[in-house]
Amino acid sequence: MSALPGVALAGSMFDAVFRPERFVSVRRETAFRTRLGLARQVVGLVAFYVWNVFLYALPLTLAGIGFTSTASAPEWFAALAPATVGDPAGLWRLLVGLFQNSAFLTIATAVVLVSYHGAVLVSRGSGGLLESVHTVVYTTGAYLAAMFTGVMFLSTTPGLETAETLVLNVQKAGFYAVIDWLGADVALPGGRPGQLVVGGLTTTGELILALLVVASLYFVYSLYLGARINHGMDRLQSTAVLVAISAAPVIYIAGSVVYSTVFL
């Protein structure tokens, strides 16, 4: 007998915080025996991811955090909207906001999946795609979504400018480390990062920064656990996967720099 949705959600949240090894592991005893078990696993992964993206995007949209829309509902949508909806324009803006706020997380999930599975193939020579999908879906649906929420909150909430600037400067410092290493004459909008100042942070800003750090550590550790548990890799191979994933942003930045200097 399956657990109630609320109980299952609470159990997943508990595992995500206190038992990440259980949270990311594939239930092999039922996942791969039959085609029906495989189909259920795929449907379960899709449902889990969609539900977590919804839980991530809905509060942001309702609170006006992140991407919002002021556009009026198109005529075709107003005509199709249920009669119980008093304001089709409001429902349209909600749907547009949900789509926009979930788009970046979905794109990031795809990028992580490609990087992760590619690293697994390079480190091990082979690897099950479903195991990689399971690992990435669970880690991004929980930890990466938490990181995105924290960044969105910093960028849209008044009074948190110091924390937001600190996060932006850390990101810029990463970009310029690669730019300087390549010796490229390229500049980012807004110039070089300023000094990393931690003084003057509000209590809320400190809490959000702590959330970002903790979620980042959980994210990296859960990817490591996925390689160890779901792919059966040893410690060295799993660490190599993390190194390869960490190199992906560097390769992206280097590629962007080369493109902008050679072709633009």
TIMI-113571 format. One line per 8 residues: their letters; for each residue x, y, z of N, C-alpha, C. Coordinates in pm, 1 decimal. Example, Ala and Ser with C-alpha at 12.3 -4.5 7.8 and 13.67 -1.06 7.14 Angstrom:
AS> 1319.0,-569.0,780.0,1230.0,-450.0,780.0,1320.0,-330.0,780.0 ~ 1285.0,-225.0,708.0,1367.0,-106.0,714.0,1290.0,3.0,787.0;
***
This chain:
MSALPGVA> 84.4,-118.4,0.0,0.0,0.0,0.0,88.7,124.4,0.0 ~ 68.1,212.8,-97.1,153.2,330.2,-109.6,118.5,433.9,-6.2 ~ 215.3,514.7,28.0,194.7,618.5,127.6,115.8,733.8,69.7 ~ 47.2,807.0,157.9,-25.1,925.2,114.3,73.0,1028.2,60.5 ~ 28.0,1115.9,-34.8,120.4,1214.0,-93.6,189.7,1300.6,9.8 ~ 115.4,1346.5,109.6,176.3,1431.6,211.1,281.8,1358.8,291.3 ~ 254.1,1231.6,323.2,350.0,1151.6,398.4,473.9,1124.2,313.9 ~ 451.2,1093.0,185.0,563.6,1067.2,95.4,651.0,1190.6,79.2;
LAGSMFDA> 587.3,1308.7,67.0,663.0,1432.8,53.0,745.4,1460.6,177.8 ~ 683.8,1440.9,294.2,756.1,1463.3,419.0,873.0,1366.3,430.7 ~ 850.2,1240.5,388.3,957.9,1143.4,391.8,1072.5,1180.6,299.5 ~ 1039.6,1230.8,179.7,1143.4,1272.4,85.0,1222.7,1390.5,139.7 ~ 1153.1,1486.1,202.0,1222.1,1601.2,259.3,1314.3,1557.3,373.2 ~ 1268.0,1463.8,453.9,1351.5,1413.0,563.4,1476.5,1345.8,508.0 ~ 1457.8,1261.4,405.2,1572.1,1193.4,344.8,1668.1,1293.0,279.5 ~ 1613.7,1396.7,215.0,1698.4,1494.2,146.6,1791.0,1565.1,244.6;
VFRPERFV> 1744.8,1584.6,366.9,1824.7,1657.2,466.5,1911.5,1562.5,548.9 ~ 1851.8,1451.7,595.3,1921.4,1367.5,691.8,1975.3,1236.6,633.5 ~ 1919.3,1192.5,519.9,1966.4,1067.2,460.1,1980.7,1084.6,309.1 ~ 2074.3,1170.2,264.0,2087.1,1193.8,119.9,2122.8,1069.1,41.1 ~ 2191.8,973.6,105.3,2225.6,849.6,35.6,2100.0,769.6,0.6 ~ 1999.4,776.4,85.3,1871.8,710.0,56.8,1790.1,792.3,-42.4 ~ 1803.3,923.7,-33.6,1726.3,1014.7,-119.0,1761.4,994.7,-266.2 ~ 1888.7,976.6,-299.0,1930.5,969.6,-440.2,1937.9,827.3,-494.0;
SVRRETAF> 1927.7,727.1,-406.4,1949.9,590.4,-452.7,1831.3,537.7,-532.1 ~ 1862.5,458.9,-635.8,1760.5,394.0,-717.6,1712.0,268.6,-645.4 ~ 1579.8,248.7,-641.2,1522.4,128.2,-581.7,1531.4,15.7,-683.5 ~ 1646.3,-52.1,-687.5,1673.2,-148.7,-793.0,1584.3,-272.1,-785.7 ~ 1533.3,-301.6,-668.7,1456.4,-424.1,-657.4,1328.1,-420.6,-739.9 ~ 1282.0,-300.5,-772.8,1159.6,-290.6,-853.3,1180.7,-213.4,-981.5 ~ 1295.1,-147.6,-997.2,1310.9,-55.8,-1109.3,1340.2,-125.2,-1241.0 ~ 1412.7,-237.1,-1240.1,1466.5,-288.6,-1365.1,1425.7,-433.3,-1396.2;
RTRLGLAR> 1341.1,-492.8,-1315.7,1307.9,-633.0,-1339.7,1224.0,-651.6,-1465.5 ~ 1128.3,-566.3,-1486.8,1038.0,-578.5,-1600.8,1024.7,-444.3,-1670.9 ~ 965.9,-449.6,-1791.2,940.1,-325.2,-1862.5,840.5,-238.4,-1786.4 ~ 745.1,-303.8,-1720.1,648.6,-227.9,-1641.4,717.7,-156.2,-1526.1 ~ 811.5,-224.9,-1461.4,886.3,-160.4,-1353.5,969.3,-44.6,-1404.4 ~ 1029.9,-62.1,-1523.3,1108.0,45.3,-1583.1,1019.3,163.9,-1617.4 ~ 901.5,134.9,-1675.1,807.9,242.2,-1710.9,761.6,317.5,-1586.5 ~ 734.5,244.0,-1479.7,693.2,308.7,-1354.5,804.8,397.8,-1300.1;
QVVGLVAF> 927.9,351.0,-1313.6,1040.9,430.6,-1266.1,1051.1,561.0,-1343.3 ~ 1035.9,554.5,-1476.1,1044.2,674.6,-1559.1,929.4,770.2,-1525.5 ~ 808.5,716.4,-1514.9,693.1,800.7,-1481.2,711.6,863.6,-1343.7 ~ 763.8,785.2,-1249.1,787.4,838.3,-1115.2,889.5,950.8,-1114.7 ~ 995.5,936.2,-1194.5,1097.4,1040.9,-1203.7,1038.8,1168.7,-1262.6 ~ 961.7,1153.6,-1370.3,900.0,1270.6,-1433.5,805.1,1339.3,-1335.6 ~ 721.8,1260.0,-1267.2,626.6,1317.1,-1172.0,698.5,1387.4,-1057.7 ~ 804.4,1323.8,-1006.1,880.9,1385.3,-897.4,939.8,1518.2,-940.7;
YVWNVFLY> 997.9,1520.4,-1060.9,1063.3,1642.4,-1107.0,961.4,1753.2,-1131.7 ~ 852.9,1720.3,-1200.2,750.1,1821.2,-1229.7,693.1,1876.9,-1100.3 ~ 668.7,1790.8,-1003.3,612.6,1834.9,-875.5,710.8,1926.9,-802.8 ~ 838.7,1892.5,-803.5,937.0,1976.2,-735.8,958.0,2109.1,-807.2 ~ 954.4,2108.6,-940.0,963.6,2234.0,-1014.4,842.7,2321.7,-983.2 ~ 725.9,2259.9,-973.4,604.4,2334.6,-939.1,616.4,2395.8,-799.6 ~ 663.4,2315.9,-703.7,680.7,2367.6,-567.5,785.5,2478.0,-562.0 ~ 881.4,2473.1,-652.0,984.4,2577.2,-659.2,930.3,2704.0,-723.6;
ALPLTLAG> 858.4,2689.6,-835.3,816.6,2806.3,-914.3,692.7,2875.5,-859.8 ~ 599.5,2799.7,-801.5,473.3,2861.1,-758.0,492.2,2965.5,-648.5 ~ 564.3,2936.2,-539.5,581.4,3040.4,-436.9,653.5,3164.0,-490.4 ~ 752.9,3144.6,-577.4,823.1,3258.6,-635.6,726.3,3345.6,-715.3 ~ 644.0,3280.5,-796.4,551.5,3353.9,-882.2,446.5,3426.7,-800.5 ~ 388.2,3359.9,-702.8,284.0,3422.6,-621.1,339.8,3537.5,-538.0 ~ 466.9,3525.8,-496.8,528.7,3631.8,-416.3,587.3,3743.9,-501.0 ~ 579.9,3729.3,-632.3,637.3,3831.7,-719.9,787.5,3827.8,-725.8;
IGFTSTAS> 847.4,3713.4,-690.8,992.0,3698.1,-692.3,1031.6,3629.0,-822.0 ~ 1143.6,3672.2,-878.8,1187.0,3610.5,-1003.4,1119.2,3675.3,-1122.0 ~ 1067.2,3594.3,-1211.9,1007.4,3644.5,-1334.7,856.8,3655.7,-1317.4 ~ 805.2,3772.0,-1346.6,661.6,3796.0,-1341.5,617.7,3857.6,-1473.6 ~ 489.5,3854.1,-1498.2,435.8,3904.7,-1623.7,323.5,4003.1,-1595.6 ~ 314.9,4105.5,-1678.8,204.8,4203.1,-1670.4,121.1,4199.9,-1798.2 ~ 146.4,4100.0,-1881.3,77.3,4093.5,-2010.1,-68.3,4051.5,-1991.4 ~ -153.1,4100.0,-2079.4,-293.5,4060.6,-2079.6,-306.9,3923.2,-2145.2;
APEWFAAL> -411.6,3853.6,-2109.0,-434.7,3721.7,-2165.7,-473.9,3733.3,-2312.3 ~ -415.7,3651.2,-2399.3,-457.1,3653.6,-2539.8,-602.2,3608.5,-2553.7 ~ -662.0,3643.8,-2663.8,-804.5,3615.1,-2683.0,-833.9,3466.1,-2680.6 ~ -744.2,3386.2,-2741.3,-770.0,3241.9,-2744.8,-769.1,3181.2,-2604.8 ~ -681.7,3235.4,-2515.7,-676.4,3183.6,-2380.0,-799.7,3226.6,-2301.8 ~ -841.0,3352.1,-2318.5,-960.6,3401.2,-2249.9,-1083.5,3320.3,-2290.4 ~ -1086.7,3277.5,-2417.6,-1200.8,3199.2,-2464.3,-1199.6,3057.6,-2407.7 ~ -1079.2,3002.7,-2385.0,-1066.2,2866.8,-2334.2,-1067.4,2858.9,-2182.6;
APATVGDP> -1047.6,2970.4,-2116.4,-1040.4,2970.1,-1970.2,-1172.0,2922.6,-1910.0 ~ -1167.4,2842.2,-1803.9,-1290.9,2794.3,-1740.3,-1377.5,2909.6,-1692.3 ~ -1505.5,2887.6,-1693.9,-1598.7,2992.3,-1651.7,-1581.3,3028.8,-1504.9 ~ -1527.0,2933.6,-1426.9,-1507.7,2960.9,-1283.8,-1394.2,3058.2,-1257.4 ~ -1311.2,3082.8,-1359.7,-1200.4,3176.6,-1344.2,-1253.8,3317.8,-1366.4 ~ -1252.1,3397.6,-1261.5,-1306.2,3532.3,-1274.9,-1219.0,3624.9,-1356.3 ~ -1089.3,3603.9,-1353.0,-996.4,3693.0,-1422.3,-900.7,3610.2,-1507.4 ~ -932.8,3587.8,-1635.3,-841.9,3511.0,-1721.4,-703.1,3573.6,-1731.3;
AGLWRLLV> -695.3,3707.2,-1724.3,-565.5,3773.5,-1732.8,-477.4,3735.8,-1613.5 ~ -537.4,3726.7,-1495.6,-460.4,3687.3,-1377.7,-409.2,3545.1,-1388.7 ~ -493.2,3454.8,-1438.5,-450.7,3317.1,-1456.3,-340.5,3308.2,-1561.9 ~ -351.9,3386.7,-1668.6,-249.2,3387.3,-1773.4,-115.1,3435.1,-1718.7 ~ -117.7,3542.6,-1639.5,7.1,3594.0,-1582.1,69.3,3492.1,-1486.5 ~ -16.2,3418.9,-1413.1,34.9,3315.3,-1323.4,103.0,3204.3,-1402.5 ~ 40.8,3159.9,-1509.8,98.2,3052.6,-1590.9,227.9,3095.9,-1658.0 ~ 230.4,3220.8,-1708.8,352.6,3271.7,-1771.8,465.3,3280.1,-1669.5;
GLFQNSAF> 433.0,3329.1,-1549.9,534.0,3337.1,-1444.4,585.3,3200.0,-1404.1 ~ 493.9,3102.0,-1393.8,535.6,2965.7,-1360.6,629.8,2910.3,-1466.9 ~ 596.5,2932.6,-1592.4,680.2,2882.2,-1701.3,817.7,2947.6,-1698.7 ~ 820.9,3079.5,-1683.9,949.4,3149.5,-1685.1,1035.4,3112.1,-1565.1 ~ 973.8,3102.6,-1447.3,1051.7,3070.6,-1328.0,1101.6,2926.7,-1328.4 ~ 1031.0,2837.4,-1396.0,1073.9,2698.4,-1401.6,1170.0,2671.4,-1516.8 ~ 1175.0,2762.1,-1615.4,1256.2,2737.6,-1735.4,1404.8,2727.8,-1702.4 ~ 1455.0,2819.7,-1619.3,1598.1,2820.4,-1589.3,1638.8,2695.8,-1511.1;
LTIATAVV> 1553.4,2652.6,-1418.4,1584.8,2531.5,-1344.0,1584.6,2410.4,-1436.2 ~ 1491.5,2405.9,-1530.1,1484.7,2294.5,-1624.6,1607.3,2292.0,-1714.9 ~ 1648.1,2408.6,-1763.3,1768.0,2416.2,-1847.3,1891.2,2373.9,-1767.7 ~ 1900.7,2422.3,-1643.8,2014.5,2385.1,-1559.5,2016.9,2234.8,-1534.7 ~ 1900.6,2174.2,-1516.5,1893.1,2029.9,-1496.8,1946.6,1955.6,-1618.4 ~ 1908.1,2002.1,-1737.7,1956.1,1938.8,-1860.8,2107.9,1950.3,-1873.1 ~ 2162.3,2067.8,-1839.2,2307.6,2088.7,-1846.4,2379.6,1997.4,-1747.3 ~ 2327.1,1988.5,-1624.9,2388.9,1902.2,-1524.4,2381.6,1756.0,-1567.8;
LVSYHGAV> 2268.3,1715.1,-1625.9,2253.4,1576.3,-1669.2,2355.9,1541.2,-1776.1 ~ 2371.1,1627.5,-1875.0,2468.4,1601.2,-1981.1,2610.0,1594.5,-1923.1 ~ 2643.8,1689.9,-1835.7,2777.6,1691.6,-1775.1,2800.0,1569.0,-1687.5 ~ 2698.9,1534.9,-1608.6,2712.3,1423.8,-1514.5,2725.4,1290.4,-1587.7 ~ 2634.4,1264.5,-1680.8,2639.6,1135.3,-1749.8,2764.4,1125.7,-1838.1 ~ 2802.7,1237.4,-1898.3,2926.7,1236.1,-1975.0,3045.8,1204.8,-1888.4 ~ 3048.6,1261.0,-1766.8,3158.9,1233.4,-1674.7,3157.7,1087.6,-1630.8 ~ 3038.1,1031.9,-1610.6,3027.9,890.2,-1574.2,3082.5,802.3,-1686.3;
LVSRGSGG> 3047.1,833.6,-1809.3,3095.1,754.5,-1923.3,3246.7,763.8,-1936.5 ~ 3302.2,882.7,-1916.3,3447.1,900.2,-1928.7,3519.8,827.5,-1815.8 ~ 3466.7,836.6,-1695.4,3535.0,777.9,-1579.7,3521.8,626.0,-1574.2 ~ 3406.4,576.6,-1619.6,3379.7,433.6,-1605.0,3383.6,358.8,-1737.2 ~ 3363.5,429.0,-1847.8,3359.1,364.5,-1978.0,3221.0,320.4,-2018.2 ~ 3129.0,315.4,-1923.5,2990.2,280.2,-1949.5,2907.3,327.9,-1831.8 ~ 2777.1,330.5,-1849.7,2692.3,374.1,-1739.7,2548.3,379.4,-1782.8 ~ 2459.0,343.3,-1690.5,2317.4,344.9,-1721.0,2263.4,486.7,-1723.4;
LLESVHTV> 2193.1,520.6,-1829.9,2135.9,655.0,-1841.6,2029.0,677.9,-1736.3 ~ 1946.9,575.7,-1708.3,1839.5,593.3,-1610.9,1894.5,624.7,-1472.4 ~ 2005.4,560.7,-1437.1,2066.9,589.6,-1306.5,2113.8,735.4,-1299.5 ~ 2169.6,785.2,-1410.4,2212.2,925.2,-1413.8,2092.8,1018.4,-1406.5 ~ 1987.4,986.1,-1480.4,1866.4,1069.4,-1477.4,1809.6,1072.8,-1336.2 ~ 1803.7,957.6,-1271.9,1751.5,951.1,-1134.5,1833.0,1040.4,-1041.2 ~ 1964.8,1027.0,-1048.2,2051.5,1106.1,-960.5,2033.6,1254.8,-983.7 ~ 2036.0,1297.2,-1110.0,2029.2,1439.6,-1141.6,1891.4,1496.4,-1111.2;
VYTTGAYL> 1786.5,1422.3,-1142.2,1651.2,1470.2,-1114.9,1631.0,1494.9,-965.9 ~ 1676.9,1402.9,-883.4,1658.0,1419.1,-739.6,1746.4,1530.2,-682.4 ~ 1869.8,1538.6,-727.7,1958.5,1641.2,-672.7,1918.8,1781.5,-717.6 ~ 1884.0,1797.2,-844.7,1843.9,1930.5,-891.2,1706.0,1968.5,-840.0 ~ 1615.5,1869.5,-833.4,1481.1,1899.4,-785.9,1476.6,1944.6,-641.5 ~ 1577.7,1908.2,-565.2,1580.9,1947.8,-423.9,1684.7,2056.6,-397.9 ~ 1812.6,2024.3,-418.5,1919.7,2113.6,-375.7,1942.3,2230.0,-472.2 ~ 1943.2,2202.7,-602.0,1963.0,2312.0,-696.9,1844.2,2407.8,-695.5;
AAMFTGVM> 1724.1,2353.3,-676.6,1605.7,2439.3,-664.5,1617.2,2530.1,-542.6 ~ 1670.2,2477.3,-432.6,1690.8,2559.9,-313.0,1791.0,2671.6,-340.1 ~ 1897.2,2640.3,-415.7,1996.4,2742.3,-450.0,1936.6,2850.2,-539.0 ~ 1860.2,2810.7,-639.1,1796.2,2906.9,-727.8,1699.2,2995.9,-651.2 ~ 1625.6,2936.3,-557.7,1531.0,3014.8,-477.6,1604.1,3120.3,-395.4 ~ 1715.8,3080.9,-334.6,1793.0,3176.5,-255.8,1846.7,3291.1,-339.4 ~ 1899.1,3260.6,-458.9,1952.2,3365.4,-546.2,1840.2,3457.7,-592.5 ~ 1725.7,3400.7,-631.2,1611.0,3481.7,-672.3,1565.4,3573.7,-560.0;
FLSTTPGL> 1561.9,3519.9,-439.2,1517.4,3599.5,-324.3,1612.9,3715.1,-298.9 ~ 1743.4,3690.0,-309.9,1840.4,3797.0,-289.8,1826.1,3907.6,-394.1 ~ 1800.4,3868.8,-518.6,1798.4,3965.6,-628.4,1670.5,4047.0,-634.6 ~ 1568.1,4007.2,-563.1,1439.0,4076.8,-575.2,1385.0,4131.3,-443.5 ~ 1455.8,4109.2,-334.1,1405.9,4153.6,-204.3,1482.2,4276.3,-156.6 ~ 1412.7,4386.1,-128.6,1480.9,4506.5,-79.1,1550.7,4480.3,54.1 ~ 1664.1,4547.2,73.2,1737.8,4536.0,197.9,1843.9,4428.3,198.3 ~ 1853.2,4351.2,87.8,1950.8,4242.5,81.0,2057.8,4270.7,-24.3;
ETAETLVL> 2078.3,4398.2,-54.5,2171.6,4435.7,-160.9,2315.0,4391.6,-130.7 ~ 2355.9,4398.2,-3.1,2492.8,4359.6,32.1,2516.6,4211.9,4.0 ~ 2421.6,4127.0,43.3,2434.3,3983.4,17.4,2428.5,3954.7,-131.9 ~ 2340.2,4024.8,-203.0,2330.3,4005.4,-347.7,2461.2,4044.0,-416.3 ~ 2518.6,4157.7,-376.2,2645.1,4201.9,-434.8,2756.2,4102.2,-407.0 ~ 2757.6,4044.4,-287.8,2859.0,3945.3,-252.6,2849.3,3823.7,-344.7 ~ 2727.7,3775.8,-367.1,2707.7,3660.1,-454.8,2749.3,3693.6,-597.9 ~ 2711.0,3811.7,-646.2,2747.8,3853.1,-781.7,2899.5,3864.9,-796.9;
NVQKAGFY> 2965.7,3920.1,-696.8,3112.2,3933.8,-703.5,3182.1,3798.5,-703.3 ~ 3127.6,3702.3,-628.7,3185.0,3567.1,-630.0,3170.9,3506.9,-769.5 ~ 3054.3,3525.0,-831.5,3033.4,3473.4,-966.5,3127.0,3541.8,-1066.5 ~ 3138.5,3673.6,-1057.0,3227.8,3747.3,-1146.4,3372.8,3703.5,-1128.0 ~ 3411.7,3680.8,-1002.5,3549.3,3637.9,-975.9,3579.6,3505.9,-1046.3 ~ 3483.0,3415.6,-1049.5,3501.3,3290.3,-1120.8,3519.1,3311.2,-1269.7 ~ 3437.2,3399.3,-1327.8,3449.5,3428.8,-1470.1,3585.3,3491.0,-1501.6 ~ 3626.3,3590.0,-1422.4,3751.2,3659.7,-1450.8,3873.7,3573.4,-1423.3;
AVIDWLGA> 3860.6,3474.4,-1335.9,3973.1,3382.0,-1314.9,4004.0,3307.4,-1444.4 ~ 3899.2,3265.3,-1515.7,3919.1,3196.0,-1643.1,3966.0,3294.6,-1750.3 ~ 3905.9,3414.3,-1752.7,3944.9,3514.7,-1852.3,4091.9,3552.2,-1837.7 ~ 4135.4,3575.0,-1715.3,4275.3,3612.0,-1691.6,4368.6,3495.5,-1723.0 ~ 4324.6,3373.0,-1694.1,4406.8,3255.6,-1723.9,4429.7,3241.6,-1874.5 ~ 4325.4,3276.3,-1952.4,4338.1,3271.0,-2097.5,4410.1,3393.0,-2153.9 ~ 4423.6,3496.8,-2073.2,4486.6,3619.7,-2120.3,4403.4,3691.9,-2224.4 ~ 4271.3,3677.6,-2215.7,4181.4,3736.3,-2315.8,4144.9,3879.2,-2277.7;
DVALPGGR> 4127.8,3961.4,-2378.2,4086.9,4100.2,-2357.2,3934.2,4107.5,-2365.8 ~ 3869.6,4056.9,-2263.2,3723.3,4049.3,-2258.4,3678.3,4105.2,-2124.6 ~ 3567.7,4178.6,-2127.4,3514.2,4236.8,-2004.3,3367.3,4200.3,-1991.3 ~ 3325.8,4175.5,-1867.8,3185.1,4148.5,-1840.3,3109.7,4278.6,-1819.4 ~ 2979.4,4279.9,-1846.3,2899.0,4398.0,-1813.4,2909.7,4428.7,-1663.8 ~ 2937.4,4552.3,-1630.7,2953.3,4589.4,-1490.4,3096.2,4585.9,-1442.0 ~ 3188.2,4540.1,-1528.8,3330.0,4543.4,-1493.3,3371.1,4430.9,-1400.3 ~ 3492.4,4444.7,-1349.6,3548.6,4343.5,-1260.7,3478.8,4342.7,-1124.8;
PGQLVVGG> 3486.5,4228.6,-1054.9,3419.6,4221.7,-924.8,3484.9,4314.0,-824.7 ~ 3402.9,4367.6,-736.0,3455.4,4449.6,-629.1,3509.1,4363.1,-516.6 ~ 3551.6,4428.0,-411.8,3603.2,4355.3,-296.4,3491.9,4273.7,-231.5 ~ 3526.2,4151.9,-190.3,3426.8,4065.7,-126.3,3407.6,4111.0,18.0 ~ 3302.1,4186.9,39.1,3274.6,4245.3,170.3,3166.9,4163.4,239.3 ~ 3196.6,4115.7,358.6,3098.7,4037.7,434.7,3039.6,4119.6,548.8 ~ 3095.5,4237.4,575.0,3039.4,4322.6,678.3,2912.8,4391.3,629.9 ~ 2825.9,4423.4,721.0,2702.4,4492.8,685.7,2590.7,4402.7,639.6;
LTTTGELI> 2609.9,4270.5,648.3,2504.1,4178.0,609.1,2392.3,4177.9,712.5 ~ 2270.8,4174.0,664.9,2156.6,4161.7,755.3,2142.9,4015.9,799.5 ~ 2062.0,3995.7,902.4,2040.1,3858.5,949.5,1977.4,3773.1,840.1 ~ 1880.6,3830.7,766.5,1817.3,3756.7,656.9,1918.3,3724.9,547.9 ~ 2003.9,3822.7,515.5,2107.4,3799.1,415.4,2202.0,3688.2,455.9 ~ 2240.9,3685.1,582.5,2329.6,3579.3,631.1,2262.3,3443.4,622.0 ~ 2133.6,3438.4,654.2,2059.9,3312.3,646.9,2051.6,3261.0,503.1 ~ 2026.2,3352.8,408.7,2016.3,3312.2,268.8,2152.4,3263.9,218.5;
LALLVVAS> 2259.0,3334.1,254.1,2392.8,3291.1,214.2,2426.4,3154.1,273.8 ~ 2387.1,3133.5,399.8,2409.7,3002.5,461.6,2332.0,2894.0,387.5 ~ 2208.8,2926.7,347.3,2128.9,2832.0,269.1,2198.8,2795.7,138.8 ~ 2254.6,2895.6,71.8,2324.1,2870.4,-54.6,2445.2,2779.2,-34.2 ~ 2520.9,2804.1,71.3,2639.2,2722.2,98.2,2599.7,2578.4,130.7 ~ 2501.3,2562.8,219.6,2458.2,2428.3,259.5,2398.7,2353.2,141.2 ~ 2312.6,2419.6,62.9,2251.8,2354.7,-53.2,2358.3,2316.0,-155.8 ~ 2460.8,2399.8,-172.3,2569.3,2368.3,-265.4,2644.5,2242.9,-221.5;
LYFVYSLY> 2672.3,2233.4,-91.1,2743.0,2116.1,-40.0,2659.1,1989.8,-55.3 ~ 2529.5,2000.4,-24.2,2439.8,1887.0,-43.4,2434.6,1845.9,-191.0 ~ 2430.8,1944.5,-279.9,2422.9,1917.3,-423.3,2544.1,1838.1,-470.8 ~ 2662.7,1884.1,-433.3,2785.8,1816.2,-473.9,2793.1,1676.8,-411.6 ~ 2761.4,1668.6,-283.8,2770.0,1539.6,-214.2,2670.5,1438.9,-270.3 ~ 2550.8,1484.5,-306.0,2449.2,1393.2,-359.2,2489.4,1340.9,-497.2 ~ 2556.2,1424.1,-577.1,2607.3,1375.3,-705.4,2714.8,1268.4,-683.3 ~ 2798.8,1290.4,-583.5,2899.8,1190.6,-548.2,2833.3,1060.2,-503.7;
LGARINHG> 2730.9,1071.9,-418.8,2660.1,952.8,-372.8,2591.6,881.3,-488.1 ~ 2538.3,957.8,-583.8,2475.4,896.0,-699.4,2573.7,812.1,-778.8 ~ 2694.4,864.1,-795.1,2797.6,787.9,-866.6,2836.1,662.3,-788.5 ~ 2846.8,676.0,-657.5,2887.6,562.2,-574.8,2777.7,455.8,-566.3 ~ 2655.1,499.4,-540.7,2546.4,404.7,-512.6,2479.4,356.5,-640.2 ~ 2439.0,449.9,-725.4,2360.6,412.2,-842.8,2444.7,354.5,-955.5 ~ 2569.5,401.5,-968.0,2655.9,351.4,-1074.1,2760.7,251.7,-1024.5 ~ 2767.8,231.6,-892.6,2862.0,134.2,-838.4,3007.8,172.2,-858.7;
MDRLQSTA> 3037.2,302.0,-860.7,3173.7,347.8,-883.4,3249.0,355.6,-750.7 ~ 3381.4,344.8,-758.4,3460.2,357.3,-636.7,3482.9,504.7,-604.9 ~ 3554.3,529.8,-496.3,3572.6,667.4,-450.8,3649.3,751.6,-552.1 ~ 3753.1,692.8,-609.7,3833.9,767.3,-706.9,3751.7,801.2,-830.0 ~ 3675.9,707.3,-882.6,3592.4,732.5,-999.4,3485.4,837.0,-969.1 ~ 3423.3,826.6,-852.4,3319.3,922.0,-814.6,3375.2,1062.1,-799.2 ~ 3495.2,1071.1,-742.0,3560.6,1201.5,-730.0,3595.1,1257.3,-866.3 ~ 3638.4,1169.6,-958.2,3668.5,1213.4,-1094.2,3544.0,1268.3,-1163.5;
VLVAISAA> 3428.9,1209.9,-1134.4,3303.0,1261.4,-1190.2,3278.2,1403.7,-1141.3 ~ 3300.3,1428.1,-1011.4,3280.4,1562.4,-957.9,3378.0,1661.6,-1019.8 ~ 3502.6,1618.5,-1040.1,3602.3,1706.3,-1102.3,3559.9,1741.1,-1243.9 ~ 3510.6,1640.8,-1317.4,3466.5,1665.3,-1454.7,3347.8,1760.5,-1458.4 ~ 3254.5,1743.9,-1366.1,3138.4,1833.6,-1359.8,3182.9,1974.9,-1323.5 ~ 3278.2,1985.8,-1231.2,3328.4,2117.6,-1192.7,3399.2,2186.1,-1308.4 ~ 3457.8,2106.3,-1397.1,3528.0,2163.8,-1512.0,3431.8,2213.3,-1618.9 ~ 3307.0,2166.6,-1616.3,3210.5,2205.0,-1719.1,3187.8,2356.7,-1724.3;
PVIYIAGS> 3166.5,2424.7,-1608.9,3151.6,2570.8,-1616.4,3276.5,2640.3,-1669.5 ~ 3394.9,2587.6,-1633.3,3519.2,2646.7,-1683.3,3527.2,2634.0,-1834.8 ~ 3490.3,2515.7,-1885.2,3491.6,2494.4,-2029.9,3391.5,2586.5,-2098.2 ~ 3274.4,2603.3,-2034.0,3172.4,2692.3,-2091.4,3223.0,2836.4,-2098.2 ~ 3284.6,2882.8,-1988.8,3335.4,3020.2,-1986.6,3446.6,3036.9,-2089.7 ~ 3538.8,2938.5,-2095.0,3648.3,2945.5,-2191.4,3594.9,2946.6,-2334.4 ~ 3494.3,2864.8,-2360.4,3434.2,2862.1,-2493.7,3369.5,2994.1,-2529.3 ~ 3301.8,3054.7,-2430.8,3238.4,3183.4,-2453.2,3342.2,3292.8,-2483.0;
VVYSTVFL> 3453.3,3287.2,-2408.7,3560.0,3385.7,-2430.1,3621.0,3368.8,-2569.1 ~ 3650.7,3245.9,-2606.4,3709.4,3220.7,-2738.2,3612.8,3264.4,-2848.1 ~ 3486.8,3235.3,-2832.2,3386.3,3273.1,-2931.8,3379.4,3425.6,-2947.0 ~ 3378.2,3496.1,-2830.5,3363.9,3641.3,-2835.9,3488.1,3709.7,-2892.3 ~ 3605.9,3648.7,-2873.2,3728.6,3710.6,-2924.3,3758.7,3675.0,-3069.7 ~ 3712.4,3559.8,-3113.0,3744.3,3513.2,-3247.6,3635.2,3548.9,-3348.3 ~ 3508.9,3532.2,-3305.6,3399.1,3546.1,-3401.2,3322.1,3676.9,-3387.8 ~ 3340.7,3749.3,-3279.8,3264.5,3875.4,-3261.8,3354.0,3996.1,-3278.0;
***
